[in-house]
Structure formats: structure tokens, C-alpha cells
Amino acid sequence: MNDDAEHPQRYALVNELHARPSPRLEAPCTAVFLAIKEPSDAANRDRARDVAHLAEFCARNGAPRPDPQAGHYKASFGRYKLRWESHTEFVTYAAFMRGLPPSPFDPSAGAVFPRDWQARAPGKRVAAVMIQVDFLPDDPQEVLPRLQEWFAADSLASVWVLDEAAVVAGDFRIDPAGWMRFAVFVRPGTGSGRIGRIVQRLMELETYRAMSMLGLGRARELTAQLNALDPQLAGIVQGMADESRPADAVLHELLSVSTRLESAATQHDFRFGATDAYEAIVMDRVAALRETRFLGGQMLTEFMTRRYHPAMRTAKSAHRRLVTMLDRAERAGELLRTRVDVQRSAQNQDIMQRMDRRADLQLRLQHTVEGLSVVAISYYAVGLLGYALYPLAHALDIDKGVLVAALTPVVVLGAWALMRRIKARLHAEH
């Protein structure tokens, strides 16, 4: 096939589907998992720092150096197999080893990720999980004493998964060493791919649960901001009916509140959007386990309903409240702008009326001036003509008074006609 016919990203996108397969694990085994996230603006972080931190870990353990542009990495060192992945907001490290630690969930198993190395990470831990995989006894009830010893009874969830191929148990609590524990008991003969998928889903379940609950902290911050802004917005809306308050001043107050609401939306929209996406992944991972009840114990879906969903509802409620207040502020702004426009239209109408009155007054004044001008011109014209025609009147024995009386109406009519002609020409030009 001609390579020119291929989309330039076709092979890269197909390869991405196979770049991060679930591990293949044999029981008994132990998985140690970390998720590290920068505290702020993690989606725009410098990913080269993540790769440099991975490279430091590889150098300490004699593993091959990662590609600087890598988005995922796999290597083996000593008893461990390492998997590293870069995600939108965080990176994950997973180390798998055969066998179990000397004692259940022994902190020594977590020493694969040294604390001094973790302290130099370009971010902070949001998830730290230790998973032990062992064989399920012939009598499943034999695991109950161990679960009671390892986990807190009030939050313990224990379920059959994948058509009763295994039992998964955990209490979603952090132990004194900083790890969240999960125990997996698989039936003998369970395939390595199935075991790997169970472990992978548990690691993802905890990671995305932790990431989604970051929205709860943001929701509490946002709720405090909205509690302060809500009375101000309500007061502005209620005061809009007060005609004694200038609309421009009310609009200025509303703009101040709207600006703070928009700022809050800008700060929190990404987090709430990510929370919704992570919540969907959490529930997808729970569903993928196909859980059924184990010896009357609490199921994962029940734990999520009682402990996890209220946090998600709080985050969604805060986001909805923010959107509602933004809508209220926008509607109030439209009403105020309408009120301002109406007031300005009334002001403009009043100005136009005053201008009409001024124009009418100017027209009357102009007519008055025109009349006075005709009189003044006529007066001087009659005087000049009287002087000019006086010799002729004397020769004809016409009295000067009679001459002036005869000239006056003729001159007045002529001056009036001249003024009308000039005025008509000016109007024609404009």
C-alpha cells in the first residue's frame, strides 16, 4: 500500500491501543503502586521533569534509561518488574514482584520506591497502593480471619470478582506506612492475564478515586466563595426595583460580582470537568470487576454509594450552584442594561424635545430678525433714495415728505423680496 495514502498519525494511534496492556502476574505476588501529581496546573506541567525523575530511579536500579519523549516505560530489575505511565495530570509507577513479603503488607515491600527519591519527585503522592495476591483456600471462609486482622471492619469491602474467579478485599484506609491495602485471593489455575487485569483495575480504581476527590476540596473552597457572593447578588437583584437608585451604579455593583463569579469559574471549571471524567472511570472499573457478594460482606458498589458518591454529589452541587449564579448574574445584567437603555432613550427623547423647542425659538427669532432687517434696510434705502431724488423732486416741485412717503412702500417691498430670494437660494443650496 502506498504510504502517501496513510494518515500521518494512523500507526501511532493504533500502537497507542496496545502500548499499556495489563501486566501478566502469577500468584502469589505483590504489587506496589504510586501516583504522583504536581499540586497545581498539572495538565500543563513540564513532562521532561517526570522523565528525569524516572531516569534517576532507573539509574539507581541498573535499569535501561527511558526515552526522553516516552509516555510509558517497562523494565525489569532484580526481583521487580517496573511499569511507568504518564497521564494528563499525573504519572504512575507500578512495581511487581513474585511472592509475598515476610509479613502481610510489610512496609519493606514499599521500599522499592525509596522515600528520598519520592521526596525529589516533581509532584506529590495522590495514591500509594500495596496489593497482595495469594491463592484462595478450598474453603473461602478461611480468609475471613485474615481480612478481619488486616482491615477495618466498618469500611471493609470484600467481593467475588470476574465470575467468582477471585476475592478482592480492601477498606480504603491508609495504613501507618502510608499505603492503601488490597488483598486478592485467586482460585488455583487462574490465568496470569486475569490476575493482571484484577490488579490493574484495583490500581486504577484507587488512582481515579483519589483524583476525582480532588474536586471535593475545590468544591468546599468554591462554596465558601459563593456563600459570600450569593447575598450580594441577591441584594442587587432585589434592589433593581428601586427606581431611586441609579441603574449605572447598580450595574457597576453587578459587574463586580459577575467578575468574581467568572474568575471562580475559570479557576474551577477544569477541576470539576476532570472530576466528572474520573468518577466515570471509577465506576467503569468497579463494573469491569463484575462483583458479587462474598459471604455477606459489603460490596464495592455499596461502599461507593455510602462513602464516595456523597463527595461527588457535593462537587457537582457546587459546580451547579456556580453555573446557576452565573446565569442569574447574566440575566440581572441584561435587565439592568435594558433599564439603562430605556432611561437613556427617555433622556435622548427629552434632549430631542428641548432641541426642537430651541430650533422653534431660533426660527421665530430668525423671522423677527428678518423683519427688523427689512425695516433697517428700508430705512437706510429710503434715506439714500430721498437724497438722490431730492433734486428731481425739487425741479418737479414735489414736496420732500411726499417723495419719502411714495418711496417707502416700494423700498420696503423690494427689501422684503430681496430677503426672500436670498433665503430661498440658501435653502436650495442645503
C-alpha positions in Angstrom: 0.0 0.0 0.0 1.2 3.5 -0.8 2.4 5.2 2.3 1.2 8.5 0.9 -2.4 7.2 1.4 -1.9 6.8 5.1 -2.9 9.4 7.7 0.3 10.5 9.4 -1.0 9.5 12.8 -2.6 6.2 11.9 0.1 3.9 13.1 0.8 6.0 16.2 -2.8 5.9 17.2 -3.2 2.2 16.7 0.0 1.5 18.6 -1.4 3.5 21.5 -4.2 0.9 21.9 -1.5 -1.7 22.7 1.0 0.4 24.5 -0.3 -0.1 28.0 -1.5 -3.7 28.4 -2.4 -5.1 31.8 0.5 -6.9 33.5 0.7 -10.7 33.5 1.1 -11.9 37.1 1.4 -15.3 38.8 0.1 -15.9 42.3 1.5 -15.3 44.9 2.8 -11.9 44.1 2.9 -8.3 45.4 2.2 -5.1 43.6 3.4 -1.7 44.8 1.9 1.3 43.1 2.4 5.1 43.2 0.6 8.0 41.5 2.4 11.4 41.6 0.8 14.7 40.7 2.0 18.3 40.7 -0.1 20.4 43.1 -1.2 22.9 40.6 -1.7 23.2 36.8 -0.6 19.6 36.5 -2.0 19.3 33.0 0.5 21.9 31.7 3.5 20.6 33.7 7.0 20.1 32.3 6.8 16.4 31.4 10.6 16.3 31.0 10.9 16.6 34.7 8.8 13.4 35.1 11.0 11.5 32.7 14.1 12.8 34.5 12.7 11.5 37.8 12.1 8.1 36.2 15.6 8.2 34.7 17.0 8.7 38.2 15.1 5.7 39.5 16.4 3.6 36.6 20.0 4.7 37.2 19.7 3.7 40.9 18.4 0.2 40.0 20.5 -0.5 36.9 17.5 -0.4 34.5 17.8 0.9 31.0 17.4 4.7 30.6 14.0 5.8 29.3 13.4 7.7 26.1 13.2 11.4 26.9 9.9 11.6 24.9 8.4 8.5 26.5 4.8 8.4 27.7 5.2 4.9 29.1 8.1 2.6 30.1 8.7 -1.0 31.2 11.8 -2.6 32.6 13.0 -5.4 34.9 15.5 -5.0 37.7 16.2 -7.5 40.4 13.1 -9.2 41.6 10.9 -6.5 40.3 9.2 -5.5 37.0 8.6 -1.8 36.7 5.8 -0.1 34.7 5.7 3.7 34.4 3.0 5.7 32.6 2.4 9.4 32.0 -1.2 10.7 32.2 -2.8 14.0 31.7 -2.4 15.2 35.3 -0.2 12.6 36.9 2.4 9.8 36.4 2.2 6.3 37.9 4.8 3.8 39.0 4.0 0.2 39.5 6.4 -2.5 40.7 5.5 -6.2 40.7 7.4 -9.0 42.4 6.9 -12.7 42.8 6.0 -13.9 46.3 4.7 -12.1 49.4 6.6 -10.0 52.0 7.7 -11.6 55.3 4.6 -10.3 57.0 1.3 -9.2 55.4 1.6 -5.8 53.8 5.1 -5.3 55.3 6.3 -1.8 54.7 9.6 -3.2 53.4 7.8 -4.1 50.2 7.3 -0.4 49.6 11.0 0.3 49.9 11.3 -0.4 46.2 10.4 3.3 45.9 12.8 4.9 48.3 11.5 7.8 50.4 14.4 10.2 49.5 13.7 9.5 45.8 10.0 10.1 46.3 10.7 13.4 48.1 12.5 14.7 45.0 9.6 13.9 42.7 8.2 16.8 40.7 4.9 16.4 42.5 3.2 14.8 45.5 1.7 11.4 46.0 -2.0 11.2 45.4 -2.2 7.4 45.6 0.0 4.8 47.2 -1.3 1.2 46.9 0.0 -2.2 48.0 -1.7 -5.2 46.6 -1.1 -8.8 47.8 -2.2 -11.7 45.6 -2.5 -15.1 47.2 -4.3 -18.4 46.5 -7.8 -18.8 47.7 -8.2 -21.7 50.2 -10.6 -24.5 49.3 -12.9 -23.1 52.0 -13.3 -19.4 51.2 -14.4 -18.7 54.8 -10.8 -19.3 55.9 -9.8 -15.9 54.5 -12.2 -14.1 56.9 -9.8 -14.1 59.9 -7.1 -12.6 57.8 -9.4 -9.9 56.4 -10.5 -9.0 60.0 -6.9 -8.8 61.0 -5.7 -6.7 58.0 -8.6 -4.3 57.5 -11.0 -2.1 59.5 -14.3 -3.8 59.9 -16.5 -0.7 59.4 -15.3 0.0 55.9 -14.2 -3.4 54.7 -15.5 -4.3 51.3 -15.0 -7.9 50.2 -16.4 -9.3 46.9 -16.2 -12.1 44.4 -15.0 -10.7 41.0 -14.9 -12.0 37.5 -17.5 -14.7 37.9 -16.0 -15.8 41.3 -12.5 -16.3 39.9 -11.1 -14.3 42.8 -11.9 -12.5 46.0 -11.0 -8.8 46.4 -10.9 -7.1 49.7 -9.9 -3.6 51.0 -11.0 -0.9 53.4 -9.9 2.2 51.5 -7.9 3.4 54.5 -4.2 4.4 54.7 -2.0 2.3 56.9 0.7 3.8 59.2 3.3 3.4 56.5 1.2 5.4 54.1 -0.1 2.6 51.9 -3.7 1.7 50.9 -4.1 -2.1 51.1 -5.9 -4.5 48.8 -5.9 -8.3 49.2 -6.6 -10.6 46.2 -7.3 -14.3 46.6 -7.4 -16.2 43.3 -8.5 -19.7 42.7 -5.7 -22.1 41.7 -5.4 -22.2 37.9 -6.5 -18.6 37.4 -4.6 -17.3 34.3 -1.8 -14.7 34.7 -3.7 -12.3 32.3 -6.8 -12.4 34.5 -4.8 -11.8 37.7 -3.0 -8.9 36.0 -6.3 -7.3 35.0 -7.7 -7.6 38.5 -4.6 -5.9 39.9 -4.6 -3.3 37.2 -8.2 -2.4 37.8 -7.6 -2.0 41.5 -4.7 0.3 41.0 -6.8 2.4 38.5 -9.8 2.3 40.9 -7.8 3.9 43.7 -5.9 6.3 41.5 -9.0 7.7 39.8 -10.9 7.7 43.1 -8.2 9.9 44.6 -8.1 12.2 41.5 -11.8 12.6 41.4 -12.0 13.5 45.1 -9.6 16.5 44.5 -12.8 18.1 43.3 -14.3 17.9 46.8 -11.6 20.2 48.1 -12.3 22.6 45.3 -16.0 22.4 46.0 -15.5 23.4 49.6 -13.4 26.4 48.6 -15.9 27.4 45.9 -18.8 27.0 48.3 -17.2 29.5 50.7 -16.7 32.0 47.8 -20.3 31.5 46.7 -21.7 31.9 50.2 -20.0 35.3 50.3 -21.2 36.4 46.8 -24.8 35.0 46.9 -26.1 37.6 49.4 -24.5 40.4 47.3 -26.1 39.1 44.1 -29.5 38.7 45.8 -29.3 42.2 47.2 -28.5 43.6 43.7 -31.4 41.7 42.1 -33.9 42.8 44.8 -32.7 46.4 44.6 -33.2 46.6 40.9 -36.9 47.6 41.5 -35.7 50.7 43.5 -36.1 53.5 40.9 -34.3 55.9 43.2 -31.0 54.0 42.7 -29.2 54.9 39.5 -29.1 52.0 37.2 -25.5 52.7 36.2 -24.4 52.4 39.9 -26.3 49.1 40.3 -24.8 47.8 37.0 -21.3 48.6 38.4 -22.0 46.6 41.5 -23.3 43.7 39.4 -20.2 43.8 37.2 -18.0 43.4 40.3 -19.9 40.3 41.4 -20.0 38.9 37.9 -16.3 39.4 37.6 -15.6 37.3 40.7 -18.0 34.6 39.6 -16.3 34.4 36.2 -12.9 34.2 37.9 -14.2 31.4 40.1 -15.5 29.6 37.0 -12.1 29.9 35.3 -10.3 28.6 38.3 -12.6 25.6 38.9 -14.1 24.5 35.6 -11.2 22.2 34.6 -11.1 20.6 38.0 -14.9 19.9 38.0 -14.7 18.6 34.4 -11.9 16.3 35.4 -13.8 15.1 38.5 -16.7 14.0 36.3 -14.4 12.2 34.0 -12.5 10.5 36.8 -15.8 9.5 38.5 -16.9 7.8 35.3 -13.7 5.9 35.2 -14.0 4.8 38.8 -17.5 3.4 38.2 -16.3 1.8 35.0 -13.5 0.0 36.8 -15.9 -1.2 39.5 -18.3 -2.5 36.9 -15.5 -4.2 35.0 -14.7 -6.4 38.1 -18.3 -7.9 37.8 -18.5 -8.2 41.6 -20.9 -10.4 43.5 -21.4 -10.6 47.3 -18.8 -12.6 49.3 -20.0 -14.2 52.5 -22.4 -11.4 53.2 -19.7 -8.7 53.1 -20.1 -5.2 51.9 -19.8 -4.8 48.1 -17.7 -2.2 46.4 -20.8 -0.5 44.9 -22.3 -0.3 48.3 -19.1 1.3 49.7 -19.1 3.8 46.8 -22.7 4.6 47.4 -22.2 5.3 51.1 -18.7 6.9 51.1 -17.8 8.0 47.6 -20.9 9.3 45.9 -21.7 11.9 48.6 -18.4 13.5 47.9 -19.1 13.5 44.1 -22.5 15.0 44.7 -21.0 17.7 46.8 -18.7 18.6 44.0 -21.4 18.5 41.4 -23.7 20.6 43.6 -21.1 23.3 44.0 -20.5 23.4 40.2 -24.2 23.6 39.5 -24.6 26.4 42.0 -21.8 28.3 40.3 -23.4 27.9 36.9 -26.8 29.0 38.4 -25.3 32.1 39.9 -23.5 32.9 36.6 -26.9 32.6 34.9 -28.6 34.8 37.5 -25.9 37.4 37.2 -26.2 37.4 33.4 -30.0 37.8 33.5 -29.7 40.6 36.0 -27.2 42.2 33.8 -29.5 42.0 30.8 -32.3 43.5 32.8 -30.1 46.3 34.1 -28.8 47.0 30.6 -32.4 47.2 29.4 -33.3 49.6 32.2 -30.3 51.7 31.4 -31.2 51.7 27.7 -34.8 52.8 28.5 -33.5 55.6 30.7 -31.1 56.7 28.1 -33.8 56.6 25.4 -36.0 58.8 27.7 -33.1 61.2 28.2 -32.4 61.3 24.5 -36.1 61.9 23.8 -36.1 64.8 26.3 -33.0 66.2 24.7 -34.6 66.0 21.3 -37.7 67.8 22.6 -35.5 70.5 24.0 -33.6 70.8 20.8 -36.9 71.1 18.9 -38.0 73.9 21.2 -34.7 75.6 20.7 -35.0 75.2 16.9 -38.5 76.7 17.0 -37.3 79.5 19.1 -34.4 80.1 16.8 -36.8 80.1 13.8 -39.0 82.7 15.5 -36.0 84.8 16.4 -34.8 84.5 12.8 -38.2 85.7 11.5 -38.0 88.6 13.9 -34.5 89.4 12.8 -35.6 89.2 9.2 -38.4 91.7 9.9 -36.1 94.0 11.7 -33.6 93.6 8.8 -36.2 94.6 6.3 -37.1 97.7 8.3 -33.5 98.7 8.8 -32.6 98.2 5.1 -35.7 100.0 4.1 -34.9 102.9 6.4 -31.5 103.4 5.0 -32.6 102.8 1.4 -35.4 105.3 1.7 -33.0 107.9 3.2 -30.4 107.3 0.4 -33.0 107.4 -2.4 -34.5 110.5 -0.8 -31.2 112.3 -1.1 -30.6 111.0 -4.6 -34.1 112.0 -5.9 -34.4 115.3 -4.0 -33.1 117.5 -6.9 -35.5 115.9 -9.3 -38.4 116.3 -6.8 -37.4 120.0 -6.3 -37.4 120.5 -10.1 -40.8 119.0 -10.3 -42.0 120.9 -7.3 -42.7 117.8 -5.3 -42.5 118.1 -1.6 -39.8 116.0 0.1 -42.2 114.4 2.6 -44.4 113.3 -0.3 -41.3 111.9 -2.1 -40.3 109.9 1.0 -43.8 108.7 1.6 -44.0 107.4 -2.0 -40.6 105.7 -1.9 -41.2 103.9 1.5 -43.7 101.1 0.4 -41.7 100.5 -2.8 -38.4 100.2 -0.9 -40.0 98.0 1.8 -41.5 95.6 -0.7 -38.2 95.5 -2.6 -36.2 94.8 0.6 -38.7 92.1 1.6 -38.5 90.4 -1.8 -34.7 90.5 -1.8 -34.6 88.8 1.7 -37.0 86.1 0.5 -34.9 85.5 -2.6 -31.7 85.2 -0.6 -33.3 82.8 1.9 -34.7 80.6 -0.9 -31.3 80.4 -2.5 -29.7 79.3 0.8 -32.3 76.6 1.3 -31.8 75.4 -2.3 -28.0 75.0 -1.7 -28.6 72.9 1.5 
